[in-house]
Amino acid sequence: MTEYLNTASGRRIAYNQNAGDGIGIVFLGGFMSDMEGTKAVGLEAWAKAQGRPFLRFDYSGHGQSEGAITDGSIGEWAEDAKAAIEALTVGPQVLVGSSMGGWIALLLTQNMPQKIAGLVGIAAAPDFTEDSMWAGFTPAQKAELSDNGVVLLPSGYGEPYPITAKLIEDGRQNLVLRKPLPLPFPVRFLQGTHDGSVKRSVALHLLDHADGDDVRLQFVKGADHSFSTPDCMDIIETAISEVLSRL
């Protein structure tokens, strides 16, 4: 059943939570996705079958949470995630971050390290507002962003992505690949070779940049950005189990 958390920042966050024993799992979704996606719901069922705590939620402006996506930013969505984890979970958690959720998970490892037991990144997209969006904008798109405060990008998933000046500017304050990134716990990054949104070079750069003794990257031939086929779900579950087994 969907419940709501009122955060200290004044945002109302929708979430679903299963109780259980042991280290919990927190799913962090991607940009313009929600907690009803295949991975979030499938992993919840998997965790429930194991009797393990599980939390999924919608960032502000996403899914069932209040607000407009055009009002949000990486920093604010990371605040939403931090507030949900602090208020709703007990003890350290394993974060499972998909796409933008991988970036947010990396921010949380630096901002609340005492709450992080491990990390699984699925097509993680750190710094994408700068390295993918801004770097890929044409001069006309940059001018449109400057003049109108927003530019629409094709998404490949139906509705175009509204990219705001706030999103780009805030993203620059939350980059994780420009400074040390200690990850002193088990980390598994998963990346499809047919991902049209996150290049293989991003996954390799993240692997090289991360500082940890138990950090691994697995490429899956043919998998796309959604990484949500039955085979991919099995791979995610195996990665989470491996992280948990090493704690």
Backbone torsions as a table, in degrees:
resi	resn	phi	psi	omega
1	MET	NA	134.3	-179.5
2	THR	-73.2	130.8	175.3
3	GLU	-121.9	174.6	-175.8
4	TYR	-131.7	142.8	177.2
5	LEU	-119.1	125.9	173.7
6	ASN	-92.2	115.5	-175.2
7	THR	-86.2	165.4	180.0
8	ALA	-64.0	-22.5	179.6
9	SER	-82.4	-2.8	177.6
10	GLY	91.3	9.5	179.1
11	ARG	-98.0	145.7	-178.6
12	ARG	-106.9	114.7	-170.6
13	ILE	-108.5	127.6	175.9
14	ALA	-85.0	140.6	179.1
15	TYR	-150.7	159.6	170.0
16	ASN	-126.7	138.6	-174.7
17	GLN	-141.5	136.8	172.5
18	ASN	-111.8	135.8	175.9
19	ALA	-79.8	165.6	177.9
20	GLY	174.7	-169.9	-179.1
21	ASP	-115.3	152.3	176.5
22	GLY	87.6	-169.3	-179.3
23	ILE	-66.5	132.1	-177.3
24	GLY	-86.5	166.6	178.6
25	ILE	-120.2	134.2	177.8
26	VAL	-120.9	124.3	178.6
27	PHE	-96.5	130.3	179.4
28	LEU	-116.9	114.1	-174.5
29	GLY	-81.1	179.7	-177.1
30	GLY	-94.7	-179.6	-179.7
31	PHE	-65.2	125.7	179.6
32	MET	64.6	18.6	171.9
33	SER	-104.9	178.7	-179.1
34	ASP	-143.9	177.5	-172.9
35	MET	-79.6	4.7	177.1
36	GLU	-98.9	8.5	-179.4
37	GLY	-71.4	166.8	-176.3
38	THR	-56.2	-46.1	-176.8
39	LYS	-67.5	-46.0	-177.1
40	ALA	-61.7	-48.3	-177.0
41	VAL	-71.3	-39.9	-179.9
42	GLY	-65.4	-41.6	179.3
43	LEU	-70.0	-31.6	175.4
44	GLU	-61.6	-45.3	179.7
45	ALA	-63.8	-39.6	178.6
46	TRP	-63.7	-45.6	179.5
47	ALA	-64.8	-40.4	-179.8
48	LYS	-61.7	-39.6	179.6
49	ALA	-64.4	-26.3	178.1
50	GLN	-91.0	-4.3	-177.1
51	GLY	71.6	28.4	-175.4
52	ARG	-106.7	140.6	178.6
53	PRO	-60.8	144.1	-179.1
54	PHE	-147.6	136.6	179.0
55	LEU	-130.7	130.5	169.8
56	ARG	-130.0	149.0	-175.9
57	PHE	-156.1	168.1	176.2
58	ASP	-108.4	128.8	171.2
59	TYR	-60.9	159.8	174.6
60	SER	-56.5	139.8	-178.1
61	GLY	79.8	0.4	179.0
62	HIS	-117.7	147.3	171.2
63	GLY	51.5	-124.7	-175.0
64	GLN	-93.7	-0.6	177.6
65	SER	-78.0	158.1	-178.5
66	GLU	-76.6	159.9	175.6
67	GLY	103.5	169.9	177.0
68	ALA	-106.6	141.4	-178.3
69	ILE	-61.1	-30.0	-179.1
70	THR	-72.3	-10.5	176.2
71	ASP	-90.0	-11.8	-171.3
72	GLY	-95.6	179.2	-178.5
73	SER	-161.3	167.4	-179.7
74	ILE	-56.6	-46.8	-178.3
75	GLY	-61.6	-41.2	-179.6
76	GLU	-70.4	-37.8	178.6
77	TRP	-69.7	-32.9	173.8
78	ALA	-66.1	-37.5	175.0
79	GLU	-61.8	-42.1	177.9
80	ASP	-59.1	-46.2	-179.0
81	ALA	-63.7	-43.8	179.8
82	LYS	-62.5	-42.3	179.7
83	ALA	-63.3	-42.2	-179.7
84	ALA	-65.3	-42.8	-179.0
85	ILE	-67.1	-42.5	-179.8
86	GLU	-65.4	-40.7	-174.4
87	ALA	-81.9	-28.9	-165.6
88	LEU	-114.4	-11.1	-177.4
89	THR	-117.3	158.4	179.1
90	VAL	-118.2	123.8	177.4
91	GLY	77.1	-179.8	-179.3
92	PRO	-64.1	149.5	-176.6
93	GLN	-125.2	155.6	168.3
94	VAL	-95.0	120.5	179.6
95	LEU	-89.2	135.1	174.6
96	VAL	-120.0	106.0	-173.3
97	GLY	-112.3	125.3	-179.5
98	SER	-104.5	124.3	176.4
99	SER	56.4	-116.0	176.2
100	MET	-57.6	-32.6	177.6
101	GLY	-60.5	-27.3	174.6
102	GLY	-67.5	-39.5	175.8
103	TRP	-64.2	-46.9	-179.3
104	ILE	-62.7	-40.1	177.1
105	ALA	-60.0	-41.8	178.4
106	LEU	-63.7	-39.3	175.6
107	LEU	-61.3	-41.7	-179.2
108	LEU	-65.7	-33.4	178.5
109	THR	-62.8	-26.1	179.5
110	GLN	-92.3	-29.4	-173.9
111	ASN	-92.3	-22.0	178.9
112	MET	-146.0	58.7	-173.3
113	PRO	-59.3	-27.2	-178.8
114	GLN	-67.5	-16.4	-178.1
115	LYS	-100.5	2.2	-174.3
116	ILE	-110.4	120.6	177.9
117	ALA	-99.5	-24.9	-178.0
118	GLY	-175.1	172.0	-174.5
119	LEU	-145.8	135.3	169.0
120	VAL	-123.0	119.6	178.0
121	GLY	-105.1	130.3	-179.7
122	ILE	-114.1	109.8	-176.5
123	ALA	50.2	45.6	-176.1
124	ALA	-58.1	139.2	-174.4
125	ALA	-125.0	60.7	179.3
126	PRO	-64.5	141.1	173.0
127	ASP	62.5	23.0	-173.4
128	PHE	-66.3	-28.0	-179.6
129	THR	-63.8	-31.5	-179.2
130	GLU	-91.3	-50.5	-170.0
131	ASP	-82.1	-25.6	179.9
132	SER	-105.8	-55.4	-175.8
133	MET	-71.7	-65.9	-175.4
134	TRP	-59.8	-43.4	-178.8
135	ALA	-64.6	-25.4	-178.1
136	GLY	-95.8	-6.1	-179.2
137	PHE	-67.2	141.4	170.7
138	THR	-76.9	164.1	174.3
139	PRO	-55.1	-36.2	179.4
140	ALA	-66.4	-39.6	179.5
141	GLN	-68.7	-39.2	176.9
142	LYS	-63.7	-38.2	177.9
143	ALA	-67.2	-40.9	178.3
144	GLU	-62.7	-40.8	178.3
145	LEU	-63.4	-42.6	179.4
146	SER	-65.6	-40.0	-175.7
147	ASP	-78.9	-40.7	-171.5
148	ASN	-108.8	-13.0	-178.8
149	GLY	79.9	0.5	179.9
150	VAL	-156.7	147.3	173.2
151	VAL	-137.0	141.6	-178.3
152	LEU	-96.6	129.5	178.8
153	LEU	-116.0	141.3	174.4
154	PRO	-59.5	140.2	-175.5
155	SER	-104.7	-27.5	-172.4
156	GLY	82.0	-3.6	-179.3
157	TYR	-123.6	21.6	179.6
158	GLY	112.1	-106.6	-178.2
159	GLU	-62.5	142.1	177.6
160	PRO	-68.1	157.6	177.6
161	TYR	-85.9	122.4	173.1
162	PRO	-83.1	112.0	-178.2
163	ILE	-102.6	116.9	-175.4
164	THR	-97.0	157.7	174.2
165	ALA	-60.1	-35.5	178.0
166	LYS	-61.4	-42.4	-179.9
167	LEU	-61.3	-45.1	-179.6
168	ILE	-65.9	-47.7	-176.2
169	GLU	-67.4	-41.2	178.2
170	ASP	-67.8	-37.0	177.8
171	GLY	-55.6	-37.1	-179.6
172	ARG	-65.1	-22.6	178.6
173	GLN	-86.2	-5.1	-174.3
174	ASN	-128.6	23.6	179.5
175	LEU	-67.9	140.6	-177.8
176	VAL	-114.3	-8.5	-177.8
177	LEU	-97.8	4.5	-179.9
178	ARG	-105.6	0.3	-179.0
179	LYS	-145.3	167.8	-178.2
180	PRO	-54.5	143.4	-177.3
181	LEU	-131.6	77.0	178.9
182	PRO	-70.9	129.9	177.5
183	LEU	-130.0	80.3	-171.4
184	PRO	-86.8	50.7	-179.2
185	PHE	-159.9	170.7	-179.9
186	PRO	-63.2	132.0	-178.9
187	VAL	-134.2	131.9	175.1
188	ARG	-127.9	121.9	175.7
189	PHE	-105.7	133.9	-179.8
190	LEU	-118.7	133.9	-175.5
191	GLN	-144.3	129.2	176.0
192	GLY	-84.3	144.8	179.8
193	THR	-76.6	-17.1	179.2
194	HIS	-106.0	25.0	177.8
195	ASP	-71.3	118.2	-179.4
196	GLY	-88.3	-3.8	-177.3
197	SER	-109.0	-36.2	-179.7
198	VAL	-120.4	118.6	-178.5
199	LYS	-73.4	154.4	176.8
200	ARG	-57.3	-34.0	-178.8
201	SER	-61.3	-30.4	177.5
202	VAL	-65.7	-45.8	179.9
203	ALA	-62.5	-40.9	179.9
204	LEU	-68.6	-40.0	177.5
205	HIS	-62.2	-43.6	179.1
206	LEU	-62.3	-43.4	178.5
207	LEU	-60.6	-45.4	-179.6
208	ASP	-66.0	-36.1	-173.7
209	HIS	-79.3	-33.8	-177.2
210	ALA	-64.2	141.7	-179.6
211	ASP	-112.3	104.2	179.7
212	GLY	-167.4	158.5	-177.3
213	ASP	-91.1	-8.3	-176.4
214	ASP	-139.2	61.7	-177.4
215	VAL	-120.2	123.5	-177.6
216	ARG	-133.3	150.3	178.0
217	LEU	-123.0	130.4	178.0
218	GLN	-119.4	122.0	172.6
219	PHE	-91.0	139.8	178.7
220	VAL	-119.0	111.0	-175.2
221	LYS	-63.6	126.6	176.1
222	GLY	90.8	-13.6	-178.4
223	ALA	-74.2	141.4	179.9
224	ASP	-98.8	-170.5	-173.7
225	HIS	-66.2	-32.2	-178.0
226	SER	-67.7	-31.1	175.3
227	PHE	47.4	49.4	-173.1
228	SER	-132.6	16.4	173.0
229	THR	-68.0	164.6	176.9
230	PRO	-54.1	-41.2	178.6
231	ASP	-63.8	-42.5	179.7
232	CYS	-65.4	-38.3	177.6
233	MET	-61.8	-40.1	177.2
234	ASP	-61.5	-39.9	-179.6
235	ILE	-65.7	-41.1	177.6
236	ILE	-62.2	-46.8	-178.7
237	GLU	-62.5	-38.4	177.5
238	THR	-64.5	-40.7	179.2
239	ALA	-64.1	-43.1	178.1
240	ILE	-62.7	-44.0	179.6
241	SER	-61.1	-37.9	179.8
242	GLU	-66.3	-42.9	177.3
243	VAL	-60.2	-48.0	-178.5
244	LEU	-62.3	-37.0	-177.1
245	SER	-67.9	-20.6	-176.2
246	ARG	-96.6	3.6	-178.8
247	LEU	-91.7	NA	NA
